């Protein structure tokens, strides 16, 4: 819970938020809101749609870690980097990974990668372009289903 916790009134409205959103938000975002409710509650009460809520949470996380690339931050969030636990990379390593990604944008792919799709049975493979931020989080089971 937040270090700002003083009494139960600090968390008024949290129960309504959880009941309204538990089917719509993943556990890491629910946990993030609970842990930061004291700081977020006034802003969250103004939010009308799930899209606005997700954008707000990502923006808060992006600003907290002073990210340089919004797409990278969004993919990092999907991979659990900004959560309190279950993260693929530690928060302190975030900037190192982001810098690696940003530096990689200046390095062209080798010519041998321009071969298009490779199809074999029901599988399709291809070289991923450098700008695809998912490549740095490729170990996520979200992208590997075999």
Residue pairs with C-beta under 8 A, 6 or more apart in sequence:
1 34
1 35
2 10
2 35
2 36
2 37
2 38
2 39
4 10
4 38
4 39
5 11
5 38
10 37
10 38
11 37
11 38
12 41
13 41
13 45
14 34
14 37
14 41
17 33
17 37
17 44
18 30
18 34
21 30
21 50
21 53
22 30
24 50
25 33
25 50
25 53
25 54
28 80
28 82
28 83
28 84
28 86
29 54
29 57
31 83
31 84
32 57
32 61
32 82
32 83
32 84
33 40
33 44
33 57
35 84
36 60
40 60
43 56
44 53
44 56
47 53
47 56
58 73
58 74
58 77
61 73
61 77
61 82
62 70
62 73
64 82
65 73
65 82
65 91
65 94
65 95
66 95
67 73
67 76
67 94
67 98
68 98
68 102
69 98
69 101
69 102
69 133
71 133
72 98
72 101
72 102
72 133
72 136
73 98
74 133
75 133
75 134
75 136
75 137
76 82
76 89
76 94
76 97
76 98
76 137
78 137
78 140
78 142
79 87
79 88
79 89
79 137
79 140
79 142
80 86
80 87
80 88
81 87
81 88
81 89
81 91
81 94
82 91
88 137
88 139
88 140
89 97
97 136
100 136
101 133
101 136
104 130
105 130
105 131
107 130
109 127
109 129
109 130
113 127
114 127
115 127
116 126
117 124
117 125
117 126
118 124
118 125
118 126
119 125
128 134
128 135
134 143
137 143
138 144
